[in-house]
Amino acid sequence: MKRRHIGPLAAGVLVASMLPAVPASAHGPGGTGPFGRIATVPAYLNSDITDDAAAEIAAVSSDGRTVIYTDSPGERLGFFDITDSSHPKPAGVLELAGEPTSVATFGRYALAAVNTSASFTDPSGELVVVDVKTRAVVRTIKLGGQPDSVAVAPSGRYVAIAIENERDEDVDDGAIPQLPAGWLSVVDTRTWSVSTVDLIGLATVAPGDPEPEYVSINRDDEAVVSLQENNHLAVVRLRDRKVVKHFSAGAVTVSGVDTEDDGQILLNGTVTAKREPDGVTWLDDNLFATANEGDYEGGSRGFSVFDKRTGRVVFDSGNALERLAVAHGLYPDSRSDAKGSEPENVAVGTFGGTPYLFVNAERANFVAVYDVRKPWAPRFVQLMPAVNGPEGVVTAPSRGLVVVSSEEDMPDEGIRASVQLYKFGAKSDFPSIVSTRGIGWGALSGLSAVPGKRDRLVSVTDSVYTPTRLLTIDTGARPARIDAAQVVSKGGVPVAYDAEGVAARIGGGYWLGVEGSGGKPNLLVRLAPGGAVVEEVPLPADVAAAVTGNGIEGVAVTGYGSKEQVWVAIQRELTGDPKGLVRIGRYSVATKSWAWLAYPLDAAPSGAWVGLSEIAAVDHDTFAVVERDNQRGPAATVKKVYTFDLPAGFGTGLPLAKKRLAADLLPLLHAGNGWTQDKVEGLTIGGDGRTYAVTDNDGVDDSTGETVFMRLGKLL
């Protein structure tokens, strides 16, 4: 990773990384906060499920009943009716003459900044004024360049548009200068006349090529403009179109972060980088906050608060966002050598008499909420989980709402660009599980009770991370807490398996169920209490040869000593077995012999498959399994717990089990009003007699990253 030291923090700045570690959440029992997610609506609902639709930046109409969002790939605005905010309804689209980059509202109008550029070197754009109710375009204002952000003054007198004239990232690796330069456009809403504010010569980085990114306006009709690539900030007095203050965004050294993309989450690195702020918002008329996303030369993984009068940084979040991502299982390790969680945008709103700052983390898929009653010392309140790529965030205090727009549309991964609504005072089930002591986690692919421990479970990480680790979970805490981690080793060296199941042995140690891939076999792996590999047991040759791409997905143990038996669930049908039947196997440790039964799967939804992802022992001859489809979001239909008894004749042949429905998990997966998770991978009965289940978040790669830890009560 390229690191540059530009300069120290301003003297006296309050840095979050120097403060005591923040809790996983600081508000309310169970780690929840004042904002609960009440709806997630995919942008494709306004067109077609096959459409490549996005939701990048959103605004809320003045009456609080309509969300307007920019759909850049579709070159249109989209609308959702949020009269009933818990049940938004698609309300159509408005086609535009180019790519919308931003939208704001002014009275009855939506103001859309539209990029109509022929090329990077021939930029153009316009401000389109739309009647929200009738969808009629009432005015189009030529801007002369490519717009990137639009803001309306609280007074209603001015509209400011950042004209970026963005660079071509394929030219000289995206380095600037790349002319033509950008500027700030100002519209007087009394006459709808437009004028420009020259920003050339302000920055020390490429002073001849300012690229304004984001703009926000305070109650004094002053606009703060972020020049992201120039690592600069400018304050413009709108009444006379004058730059009254400008200063570098500076650089910051942040320690205690992960800097290596290596399958491990280790908070032992240091980054020194330019802030290169993207989103910006006023906290009061003198202080403003920036989301320090970074660009080609920077990104400090946090947010800062600046004083407009001096340009001084009065607060910097340091490593706080990175550590919050880690604690909540949302840290994107694949971005460790880049910009980490990547703060993208900020917004502010007052709810219940308290002003809150909202910070979007684009790569970690969350919005961090801070109490800013003391804007020079933001206090963390909660994380709100989001669908992939949260780009836009806007508040509607009159409705008690925060609206987040997520732009990533990945149909092949079952993730769709969406608008999410969070309501002040609504119930929040997130987080349901966190870690302490800086333990990095994710991809929880199995669960087991810990013998003799009433409130302790153990989970295991799969091939997303290396080496394989056993994680201890305290279920007595709310949210549940991962409070210990143990590395699996072989011959004294940490080892990586695709561990898909874990079962604690009564006599101490564990069995892992390991799925084969890339030429590696499916295995049962016996571990000593300290995590050292004692034995590897392959599947019988005939079964191993018939396993398709989905092998061992769950493991359970019954008995001990000479009567110890290990049970495995094979996820998908074996080659040659009847369609819709999967195998569950028993390995008798003393005799090293295998026996098998057939388990009947539910019918798969169209275009999907159904398989087993976990097995748990209820008693010596009764078992529970997780049966699920491979679908996410609205397409998810099969997420169930079934039980079965060992069938007559088990031990010879392939007798058929008769299953009984114990629980449909979809209501619990829907309860958070987010993007429904697909991989329910862990199930166990704890020492307290209660049943627990957990989802595998795939390590945040090509998934929302949200983990749902489910407390099913005395179910089994």
RASULPE-V601184 format. One record per pair of residues at least 24 apart in sequence whose C-alpha atoms are under 8 Angstrom apart, sorted by sequence separation. I is the first residue (numbers start at 1). J is the second residue. D is the distance in whole Angstrom. If there is no record, write none. Layout:
{{I/J/D} {I/J/D}}
//
This chain:
{{75/99/5} {76/100/7} {108/132/6} {160/184/7} {161/185/5} {205/229/8} {206/230/6} {250/274/6} {251/275/5} {273/297/7} {274/298/5} {275/299/5} {276/300/8} {364/388/8} {365/389/6} {366/390/7} {400/424/5} {548/572/7} {564/588/7} {565/589/6} {605/629/8} {621/645/6} {622/646/6} {640/664/5} {641/665/7} {690/714/4} {691/715/6} {74/99/8} {75/100/6} {108/133/8} {160/185/6} {161/186/6} {205/230/5} {249/274/7} {250/275/6} {273/298/5} {274/299/6} {275/300/5} {363/388/7} {364/389/8} {365/390/6} {547/572/8} {548/573/8} {563/588/8} {564/589/6} {602/627/8} {604/629/7} {621/646/6} {639/664/6} {640/665/5} {689/714/6} {690/715/7} {691/716/7} {73/99/7} {160/186/5} {204/230/7} {205/231/7} {249/275/6} {273/299/6} {274/300/7} {362/388/7} {363/389/6} {468/494/8} {547/573/8} {548/574/6} {563/589/8} {564/590/7} {601/627/7} {639/665/5} {640/666/8} {690/716/8} {72/99/5} {159/186/6} {160/187/6} {181/208/7} {182/209/7} {183/210/7} {203/230/6} {249/276/7} {273/300/6} {362/389/5} {388/415/7} {467/494/6} {468/495/6} {547/574/5} {548/575/7} {562/589/7} {563/590/7} {639/666/6} {71/99/8} {72/100/5} {117/145/8} {158/186/7} {159/187/5} {181/209/4} {182/210/5} {183/211/7} {184/212/7} {203/231/8} {249/277/7} {272/300/7} {335/363/8} {361/389/8} {362/390/5} {387/415/8} {467/495/5} {468/496/5} {546/574/5} {547/575/7} {562/590/6} {610/638/8} {638/666/8} {71/100/7} {72/101/7} {117/146/6} {158/187/6} {159/188/7} {177/206/5} {180/209/7} {181/210/6} {182/211/5} {183/212/7} {203/232/6} {271/300/7} {361/390/7} {362/391/6} {387/416/8} {388/417/7} {466/495/7} {467/496/4} {468/497/6} {522/551/7} {523/552/8} {546/575/5} {582/611/8} {637/666/7} {675/704/8} {677/706/8} {70/100/6} {115/145/8} {116/146/7} {158/188/5} {159/189/7} {176/206/6} {179/209/6} {181/211/7} {182/212/6} {202/232/8} {360/390/6} {387/417/7} {466/496/5} {467/497/7} {468/498/8} {522/552/6} {546/576/7} {582/612/8} {70/101/7} {115/146/5} {157/188/6} {158/189/6} {177/208/7} {178/209/7} {332/363/7} {360/391/7} {387/418/7} {465/496/8} {466/497/8} {468/499/7} {543/574/8} {685/716/7} {46/78/7} {70/102/6} {114/146/8} {115/147/6} {157/189/6} {177/209/5} {332/364/6} {360/392/8} {517/549/7} {605/637/8} {46/79/8} {70/103/7} {114/147/7} {115/148/8} {156/189/7} {157/190/7} {176/209/7} {331/364/6} {360/393/7} {387/420/8} {463/496/7} {516/549/8} {69/103/7} {113/147/6} {330/364/5} {386/420/7} {463/497/6} {516/550/8} {43/78/8} {68/103/8} {113/148/7} {330/365/7} {358/393/8} {462/497/7} {463/498/4} {515/550/7} {516/551/7} {113/149/7} {330/366/8} {462/498/5} {463/499/7} {515/551/5} {516/552/8} {602/638/8} {113/150/6} {145/182/8} {461/498/8} {462/499/5} {515/552/5} {112/150/8} {301/339/6} {461/499/6} {462/500/6} {514/552/6} {515/553/7} {572/610/8} {111/150/8} {300/339/7} {301/340/6} {325/364/7} {460/499/7} {461/500/8} {488/527/8} {513/552/6} {514/553/7} {572/611/5} {639/678/8} {669/708/7} {299/339/6} {301/341/6} {302/342/8} {303/343/7} {460/500/7} {492/532/7} {513/553/7} {571/611/5} {572/612/7} {636/676/7} {94/135/7} {298/339/8} {301/342/6} {302/343/6} {460/501/7} {491/532/8} {513/554/6} {571/612/4} {633/674/8} {634/675/8} {636/677/8} {639/680/7} {68/110/8} {123/165/6} {143/185/7} {301/343/6} {460/502/6} {489/531/6} {490/532/6} {491/533/8} {513/555/5} {570/612/7} {571/613/6} {633/675/5} {634/676/7} {636/678/7} {668/710/7} {62/105/7} {231/274/7} {299/342/7} {439/482/8} {459/502/7} {488/531/5} {489/532/5} {490/533/5} {512/555/7} {569/612/7} {570/613/8} {632/675/7} {633/676/4} {46/90/5} {57/101/7} {58/102/8} {59/103/6} {60/104/8} {61/105/6} {62/106/7} {197/241/6} {199/243/8} {202/246/7} {203/247/7} {204/248/8} {231/275/7} {232/276/7} {439/483/7} {458/502/8} {486/530/8} {487/531/6} {488/532/6} {489/533/6} {490/534/8} {511/555/7} {569/613/7} {632/676/5} {633/677/7} {45/90/6} {46/91/7} {47/92/8} {56/101/8} {57/102/6} {58/103/6} {59/104/5} {60/105/7} {61/106/8} {62/107/6} {120/165/7} {166/211/6} {196/241/7} {197/242/7} {202/247/8} {203/248/7} {231/276/4} {232/277/8} {294/339/7} {385/430/7} {433/478/8} {434/479/7} {436/481/7} {439/484/8} {486/531/7} {488/533/7} {511/556/8} {569/614/7} {632/677/5} {633/678/8} {39/85/7} {46/92/5} {56/102/8} {57/103/7} {58/104/8} {59/105/6} {61/107/8} {62/108/7} {101/147/7} {102/148/6} {103/149/8} {104/150/6} {106/152/7} {120/166/7} {164/210/8} {165/211/7} {197/243/8} {230/276/7} {231/277/7} {254/300/7} {293/339/7} {344/390/8} {345/391/6} {347/393/6} {348/394/8} {349/395/6} {351/397/6} {384/430/7} {432/478/7} {433/479/5} {434/480/6} {435/481/5} {436/482/6} {437/483/7} {439/485/7} {458/504/8} {511/557/8} {569/615/6} {631/677/8} {632/678/5} {38/85/8} {39/86/6} {41/88/7} {46/93/7} {61/108/7} {101/148/5} {102/149/5} {103/150/6} {104/151/6} {105/152/7} {120/167/6} {164/211/5} {229/276/6} {253/300/8} {321/368/8} {344/391/6} {345/392/7} {346/393/7} {347/394/6} {348/395/7} {349/396/7} {350/397/6} {383/430/8} {432/479/5} {433/480/5} {434/481/5} {435/482/4} {436/483/5} {568/615/7} {631/678/5} {38/86/5} {39/87/7} {61/109/8} {101/149/7} {102/150/6} {103/151/8} {104/152/7} {113/161/8} {120/168/6} {163/211/7} {164/212/5} {228/276/5} {252/300/7} {294/342/8} {345/393/7} {347/395/7} {349/397/6} {383/431/8} {431/479/6} {432/480/6} {433/481/6} {434/482/6} {435/483/6} {567/615/8} {630/678/6} {39/88/7} {61/110/7} {163/212/6} {164/213/6} {227/276/8} {228/277/5} {251/300/8} {293/342/5} {351/400/7} {433/482/7} {629/678/7} {630/679/7} {106/156/7} {162/212/5} {163/213/8} {227/277/7} {228/278/6} {292/342/8} {293/343/5} {597/647/8} {628/678/8} {143/194/8} {162/213/6} {226/277/6} {227/278/8} {292/343/6} {293/344/5} {628/679/8} {162/214/6} {186/238/7} {226/278/6} {291/343/5} {292/344/7} {500/552/7} {501/553/6} {502/554/7} {503/555/6} {505/557/7} {628/680/7} {663/715/8} {141/194/8} {162/215/6} {176/229/8} {226/279/7} {291/344/6} {451/504/7} {500/553/5} {501/554/4} {502/555/6} {503/556/5} {504/557/7} {506/559/8} {507/560/7} {597/650/7} {662/715/7} {161/215/7} {226/280/7} {291/345/5} {445/499/7} {446/500/6} {447/501/7} {448/502/6} {449/503/8} {450/504/6} {451/505/8} {500/554/6} {501/555/5} {502/556/7} {503/557/6} {506/560/6} {507/561/8} {540/594/8} {596/650/7} {626/680/7} {662/716/8} {160/215/7} {186/241/8} {225/280/8} {290/345/8} {291/346/6} {445/500/5} {446/501/4} {447/502/6} {448/503/5} {449/504/7} {451/506/6} {505/560/7} {511/566/8} {513/568/7} {595/650/7} {596/651/7} {626/681/7} {224/280/8} {290/346/7} {303/359/8} {445/501/6} {446/502/6} {447/503/7} {448/504/6} {595/651/5} {596/652/8} {597/653/8} {598/654/6} {600/656/8} {626/682/8} {160/217/8} {224/281/8} {289/346/7} {595/652/7} {596/653/7} {597/654/5} {598/655/6} {599/656/6} {600/657/7} {626/683/7} {121/179/7} {554/612/8} {596/654/6} {597/655/5} {598/656/5} {599/657/5} {600/658/8} {625/683/8} {121/180/7} {553/612/7} {554/613/6} {555/614/7} {556/615/6} {558/617/7} {596/655/8} {597/656/6} {598/657/6} {599/658/8} {600/659/8} {553/613/5} {554/614/4} {555/615/6} {556/616/5} {557/617/7} {597/657/7} {599/659/8} {265/326/8} {315/376/6} {470/531/8} {553/614/6} {554/615/5} {555/616/7} {556/617/6} {558/619/8} {559/620/7} {257/319/6} {314/376/6} {315/377/6} {558/620/6} {153/216/8} {154/217/7} {158/221/8} {160/223/7} {162/225/7} {245/308/7} {248/311/8} {255/318/8} {256/319/7} {315/378/8} {148/212/8} {149/213/7} {150/214/8} {151/215/6} {152/216/8} {153/217/5} {154/218/7} {155/219/7} {214/278/6} {215/279/8} {216/280/6} {217/281/8} {218/282/6} {245/309/7} {247/311/6} {254/318/6} {255/319/7} {148/213/6} {149/214/5} {150/215/7} {151/216/6} {152/217/7} {153/218/7} {154/219/6} {213/278/6} {214/279/6} {215/280/6} {216/281/5} {217/282/7} {220/285/7} {229/294/8} {246/311/7} {254/319/6} {257/322/7} {279/344/6} {280/345/7} {281/346/6} {283/348/7} {148/214/7} {149/215/6} {151/217/7} {153/219/7} {155/221/7} {213/279/8} {214/280/6} {215/281/8} {216/282/7} {218/284/7} {219/285/6} {228/294/7} {229/295/6} {245/311/8} {257/323/8} {278/344/6} {279/345/4} {280/346/6} {281/347/6} {282/348/8} {613/679/8} {154/221/8} {218/285/6} {228/295/7} {229/296/8} {278/345/6} {279/346/6} {280/347/8} {281/348/7} {613/680/7} {614/681/6} {616/683/6} {617/684/8} {618/685/7} {153/221/6} {229/297/8} {265/333/6} {291/359/7} {613/681/5} {614/682/6} {615/683/7} {616/684/6} {264/333/7} {291/360/8} {613/682/8} {614/683/6} {616/685/7} {263/333/7} {305/375/8} {61/132/7} {262/333/7} {263/334/8} {305/376/7} {261/333/6} {262/334/8} {235/308/7} {260/333/8} {261/334/5} {351/424/7} {261/335/7} {283/357/8} {258/333/8} {261/336/5} {260/336/5} {261/337/6} {259/336/5} {260/337/5} {258/336/6} {259/337/5} {258/337/8} {259/338/8} {158/238/7} {259/340/8} {258/340/8} {287/375/7} {283/372/8} {287/376/8} {284/375/8} {283/375/6} {624/716/8} {618/716/7} {328/431/7} {328/433/7} {329/434/7} {328/434/5} {329/435/8} {327/434/5} {328/435/7} {327/435/5} {446/554/7} {326/435/8} {327/436/6} {331/440/8} {327/438/7} {329/440/7} {326/438/7} {327/439/7} {329/441/5} {330/442/7} {326/439/7} {327/440/7} {329/442/5} {501/614/7} {326/440/5} {327/441/8} {323/438/7} {326/441/7} {175/296/8} {174/296/7} {553/681/8} {446/614/7} {267/438/7} {265/439/8} {266/440/7} {265/440/5} {264/440/8} {265/441/7} {500/681/8} {501/682/8} {263/464/6} {264/465/6} {263/465/4} {264/466/6} {263/466/5} {264/467/8} {262/466/8} {263/467/8} {414/631/7} {415/632/7} {414/632/6} {415/633/7} {414/633/7} {459/682/8} {457/686/7} {480/709/8} {456/686/7} {455/686/7} {456/687/7} {454/686/7} {455/687/6} {454/687/4} {455/688/7} {453/687/6} {454/688/5} {464/698/7} {465/699/8} {446/681/6} {447/682/5} {448/683/7} {449/684/6} {452/687/7} {464/699/6} {445/681/5} {446/682/4} {447/683/5} {448/684/5} {449/685/6} {450/686/7} {451/687/7} {17/254/8} {444/681/7} {445/682/6} {446/683/7} {447/684/6} {448/685/7} {449/686/5} {450/687/7} {17/255/8} {444/682/7} {448/686/7} {449/687/6} {9/250/8} {9/251/7} {429/671/8} {430/672/7} {7/250/7} {8/251/7} {9/252/6} {429/672/6} {6/250/7} {7/251/6} {8/252/6} {9/253/8} {428/672/7} {6/251/6} {7/252/7} {8/253/7} {5/251/7} {6/252/8} {447/693/7} {447/694/8} {5/253/8} {446/694/8} {444/694/7} {445/695/7} {444/695/7} {445/696/6} {443/695/8} {444/696/5} {443/696/5} {444/697/7} {420/674/8} {442/696/7} {443/697/5} {442/697/6} {443/698/5} {442/698/7} {443/699/5} {442/699/5} {1/259/8} {441/699/8} {442/700/8} {415/675/8} {442/705/8} {442/707/8} {6/272/8} {5/272/6} {6/273/7} {3/271/7} {4/272/6} {5/273/7} {6/274/7} {3/272/6} {4/273/6} {3/273/6} {4/274/8} {433/707/7} {432/707/8} {433/708/7} {432/708/6} {433/709/6} {431/708/8} {432/709/5} {432/710/8} {387/674/7} {415/702/8} {386/674/7} {387/675/7} {415/703/7} {413/702/6} {415/704/8} {413/703/7} {22/320/8} {16/315/8} {13/313/6} {14/314/6} {15/315/6} {16/316/6} {17/317/7} {18/318/8} {24/324/7} {13/314/5} {14/315/5} {15/316/5} {16/317/5} {17/318/5} {10/312/6} {12/314/7} {13/315/5} {14/316/6} {15/317/6} {16/318/5} {17/319/5} {10/313/6} {13/316/7} {15/318/6} {16/319/7} {17/320/6} {24/327/6} {9/313/8} {16/320/6} {24/328/7} {388/703/7} {388/704/5} {387/704/5} {386/704/7} {385/706/7} {64/396/7} {56/390/8} {57/391/6} {58/392/6} {60/394/8} {64/398/7} {56/391/6} {57/392/4} {58/393/7} {59/394/6} {60/395/8} {64/399/6} {86/421/8} {1/337/6} {56/392/6} {57/393/7} {58/394/7} {60/396/7} {69/405/8} {85/421/7} {364/700/7} {1/338/7} {365/704/6} {365/705/7} {364/705/7} {59/403/8} {58/403/7} {58/404/7} {37/384/8} {58/405/6} {33/381/7} {36/384/8} {57/405/6} {33/382/5} {35/384/8} {56/405/6} {32/382/7} {55/405/5} {56/406/6} {31/382/8} {55/406/6} {56/407/5} {54/406/8} {55/407/5} {54/407/5} {26/380/7} {27/381/6} {54/408/7} {25/380/8} {26/381/5} {27/382/7} {54/409/6} {25/381/6} {26/382/7} {53/409/7} {25/382/5} {52/409/7} {22/380/7} {24/382/8} {25/383/7} {54/416/8} {55/417/6} {14/377/7} {54/417/5} {55/418/6} {53/417/7} {54/418/7} {55/419/7} {333/699/8} {332/699/7} {334/701/8} {331/699/8} {332/700/6} {330/699/8} {331/700/7} {332/701/7} {329/699/8} {330/700/6} {44/416/8} {43/416/8} {44/417/8} {42/416/6} {43/417/6} {42/417/6} {43/418/5} {330/705/5} {42/418/4} {43/419/7} {329/705/7} {330/706/7} {41/418/5} {42/419/6} {329/706/7} {40/418/6} {41/419/5} {329/707/7} {40/419/6} {41/420/6} {40/420/4} {39/420/6} {40/421/7} {38/420/8} {39/421/5} {37/420/7} {38/421/6} {39/422/7} {37/421/6} {38/422/5} {37/422/4} {38/423/7} {36/422/5} {37/423/6} {35/422/6} {36/423/5} {35/423/5} {36/424/7} {38/426/7} {35/424/5} {36/425/7} {37/426/7} {34/424/6} {35/425/6} {36/426/5} {37/427/8} {34/425/5} {35/426/6} {36/427/5} {37/428/7} {34/426/7} {35/427/7} {36/428/4} {34/427/8} {35/428/7} {36/429/8} {34/428/8} {33/428/7} {32/428/6} {32/429/7} {32/430/6} {31/430/8} {32/431/7} {31/431/6} {30/431/8} {31/432/8} {30/432/8} {24/434/7} {24/435/8} {24/436/8} {30/477/8} {31/478/7} {30/478/4} {31/479/6} {29/478/7} {30/479/5} {40/673/6} {38/672/8} {39/673/5} {40/674/6} {37/672/7} {38/673/6} {39/674/7} {40/675/7} {37/673/6} {37/674/7}}
//
